[in-house]
Amino acid sequence: MANPYLQGAHAPVAREITLTDLRVTGALPESLDGRYLRNGPNPIGEVDPATYHWFTGTGMIHGIRLREGRAEWYRNRWVRGPAAAAQLGEPERPSSGDAGMDLTGPNTNVLGHAGKTLALTEGGIANMELDYELGTVGPCDFGGTISGGYTAHPKRDPATGELHAVSYSFARGNQVQYSVIGVDGRARRTVDVTVGGSTMMHDFSLTENYVVFYDLPVTFDLEKVLGPPVVTTPLPLSDQATLVAGAAIGGVTVPDPITAAAAPTPTDSGIPYSWKPGYRTRVGVMPRDGGDADVRWFDIDPCFVFHPLNAYEVDDTIVLDLARHPKAFDADDERDGAISTLERWTVKLGGGDVTQTLLDDLHQEFPRIDERFTGRRHRYGYTVGLTPGAASVNHTLVKHDLVAATSQIRDFGPATAIGEFVFEPAAPDSPEGHGYLMGLVSHLADDTTDLTILDAATLETLATVHLPVRVPTGFHGNWIPD
């Protein structure tokens, strides 16, 4: 049986390359001086099609350098975790110590902070620092201030430049960790928060004064890792932990399990998280300067959230815009792959309840905003329209005007595959939404790829950087200005 993640738009590429002086049509905005980077899974060498899952592939960073209206280079480089370095016949990078489990290269997100380029993942796996040209420097523990792994989805406060994050791991048990990384690249604050179980908290929300936790019914499932119990003599803890770390790699390195949620997940998929009926589903709100005892919890109906769009405060309420999934990781329920919709949740801090309102019933995910408005009231959001089904190929970008309650769709055509588009303002003081959207568009007929720059106001193409190679579909990326 063919594996959909090893063919078509998802198929991995077999080698690293460097291309220079790339062909450009249209006019690249002169203000775009930096690198567009995107992360995604790309296994090294041959893999078993019967067992391979997209989330388990070694991370590969794809990067395009823009300067003075030119596209200077394209590079793709595997992220050298210990397993990846061994497969490539290279020495292991310095040990991460307490940075997290040293397994495969992080394959979920990539961003810049404190002058460093970071390849990110979640679930207790060590993240990696990269050099400017995407070579792997070594594990990142933020100067020894963060232990046990980080997250794939930190949020930068536009007022301070600090990175806020919520990290989870099966090793943390029923706790997650909120952290604030300063502009110097070191954690200035960490807070352990108690939740209902060993939950997969893929993302979180941030406002000017609060942190919002999503305590949802997808939890670590040891039986999916070790199989049903068949012996009564327990393994030594260290051996058990080793087994968990090795077998769980499909879940804890996975980051963005959108595709896994789009179809029932087989019990042998290697993803050690599953839907837990009866789990108390809650939203937690904590003041940024608060602690575990200060979290206020609000019950909601069971569902799952991979990615919020944004959050902000209005008087005594918190507004959460997000993509809501009815379920995730439920192998016994064919509705697991039900359509994910854009919703607004209003948390009434005084009244103690949550109101849920449908904003758009289109099947969509990978929401992004003009990140100068992170934690502040926003008007515009950008999502990818999804085709239901595992390993689907998506070709529509959606712009939401949440004030006018309208949406605009840019369809790149059925012979294309796109991922999330990221926003970059035309100038630091431009009004919200005045700038550029950029993302990769794969052309399936000839195995070429474009970095497409759109006018964010009209969704019309301003410029296209043409790559004579195929870039496989992936997860998240960012524009990192120089």
Beta strands, then each sheet from edge to edge (+ up, - down):
strand 1: 18-20
strand 2: 23-26
strand 3: 34-41
strand 4: 59-67
strand 5: 70-78
strand 6: 109-113
strand 7: 116-120
strand 8: 127-130
strand 9: 136-140
strand 10: 155-156
strand 11: 163-167
strand 12: 175-181
strand 13: 187-194
strand 14: 205-206
strand 15: 210-215
strand 16: 218-220
strand 17: 273-275
strand 18: 282-287
strand 19: 296-299
strand 20: 304-314
strand 21: 317-325
strand 22: 341-348
strand 23: 353-360
strand 24: 364-368
strand 25: 380-385
strand 26: 396-401
strand 27: 406-411
strand 28: 416-418
strand 29: 422-425
strand 30: 435-443
strand 31: 448-455
strand 32: 461-467
strand 33: 477-481
sheet 1: 1+ 5- 4+ 3- 33+
sheet 2: 2+ 32- 31+ 30- 28+
sheet 3: 2+ 32- 31+ 30- 29+
sheet 4: 6+ 7- 8+ 9-
sheet 5: 10+ 11- 12+ 13-
sheet 6: 14+ 15- 18+ 19-
sheet 7: 16+ 17-
sheet 8: 20+ 21- 22+ 23-
sheet 9: 24+ 25- 26+ 27-
end
